[in-house]
Amino acid sequence: MGICMESIDKLTEIMKKEVDQLTRFAAIGESIMQDLMEKDWEDLQVHLTLSNTLSQSIESAESERDLLYRDIKESLYAAENENFYQVISKLEPEKRDRLTEAFRNLKLALLQAQGASWRIEAYVASAGSTMKELLNRIFPHRKGTLYSRSGAAREAGNNPLVLNKKL
């Protein structure tokens, strides 16, 4: 079980690394939200680039964590359908407690990152629907969905064409 213990230590470290990354991701999400509200498009672009880079790093760490977890699961002869807590219950208390704490912190960091993303999504959706409603009131001829002859949705033209049959 020596190999398993090395894997457990490494898994704990990767989970801590992911917590740090997700915490930074949530902070960048808050910055993106602030940039949107202040209409600071230059900072928004910088924060979106940082967010993209960090998300790739998180994805890489997540893949590594998944591989290590599968190795540990196999080393402990755990069934495929056993969840994380069932698998680590087979470990000695010290290792189990460290992994439980790391996993709990990871879940909390993930919830923070999801919350930041949700706030951005809700703000953008709200601003978009408000803008659409405003444009529909200003330009009532563009209201509703128009369809082409093939049945695909299309946008209304910029200027309506009104024909006077008397001309």
N, C-alpha and C positions, 0 to 999 in steps of 0.2 A: 504493500500500500504506500511505499515511499514515493513512487511516481505520482500517485493520486494526491499526496500531501503537497508536493511541489506545484501541481496543477491547481490545487485549492488556493495556495498562496498567490499564485499568478492571477487566478480568477478574481480574488478579492481586490488585487491591485488594479486590474482592468475595470472592475466595477467602480472603484473610487475615481479612476480616470474618467469614466463615462459620466459620473456625477458632476465632476468639474466641467466637463464639456457641455453637458446639458444646462448647467447653471449659467455658463457663459452664453449659451444659445438663447436662454430665456432673457438674459440681460440685453442681448443684441435685439431680441424681439421687442423689448420695451423701447429701445432706441428707435427701431423702425416705426413703432406706433407714434412716438413723439415726432419723428420726422414727417410722418403723414399728416399729423394734426397741424404742424407748423408749416407744412408745404415746403420743406427744406429738401429739394430734390437731389442736390449734390450729396448731402450726408446720407440720404436714403439709398443712393446708389452704392456708396461706400459700405453701409451696413448690410445691404443685400448681398454684396460680394463676400463680406466677412461671414454672413450667415450661410452662404452656399459652401464656402471653404470648410467651415466648421461642421456642417452637416455631412460632408464627405468623410471627415475625420471621425465623426460619431458613427457613421455607417461602418467604417473600417474596424473600429473598436468593438462594435456590436457583433460583427462577423467573428472576430477573434474570441469574444466572450462566448458566443454560441458554440464554437468548436471546442473550447476548453470545457464548457459545461457538458457537452456530449461525451467527451473523454472521461470526465469524472463520473458521469452517469453509467458509462460502460464499465469503468473500473469498480464501481460499487454494485454491479450486477442489478441495476435498477431496471424496472420494466419501462417500456417506451411510454406508457400512459401515466407514469408517476409525475407529479408536479414538482416544482423546485423544493418546496418544504418537505415533501415526502422523501426526496432524494437525500437532502442534507440531514435528515433525521438519523441517517445511518452513520453519521460522522461522530467523532468525539466532541464533547460539549464546547470546548474552546474554539475549534474550527467552525462548528455549527453556529455558534454565537456571532463570530466574526462575519461569516457569510450572510447570516440573517440580517445583521445590522447594515452591511453593504447593500444587500438587496432592497431593504426597506428605504435606504437613502436614495438608491437608484430609482425606485418607484416614485418617491417624492419629487426628485429632480425632473423626472419625466412628466409628472403632472404640472409642474411649474412651466416647463417648456410648452406643453400642450395648451396651457392657459394663455400664455403669451401669444401663441399662434392663433388661438381662438379669438382673442381680443382684436387682433389685426384683421382676421377674416370678418368678424362681425362689424367692425368699423368700416371696412372697405365695402361690404355688402350694403350697409346702411347708407353710406355716402353715395354709392352707385344708384340705389333705388330712389333716393332723394333727388339726385341729379336727373334721373330718368323721368320722374314725376314732374319736375320743374320744366324740363324740355317738352314734355307732352302738353303742358299748359301753355307754354310760349308758342309752340308750333303744333297746334292741334291736328293739322293735316298729316303729321307724321305718327300720330297715335295708332297703336295697334300693330299687329303683325301683317305684313304683306307677303304674298306668295308669287313666285314666278310661274310661268306656264308649266314647268316641270314639277311644280309642287314644293320646291325648296323655299324656305323663308328668305326674304331679302329685305334690305333697307329701303325706305322711301327715298325718292330723289330729293335733292336739296331744295329745289324750287318746284312748286306744283304748276302744272300746265293746265290752264283753263281755256277751253275753246269756246268762242262765241260763234254759234251757227249762223248768225246774221251776216257775218263778214264773208 
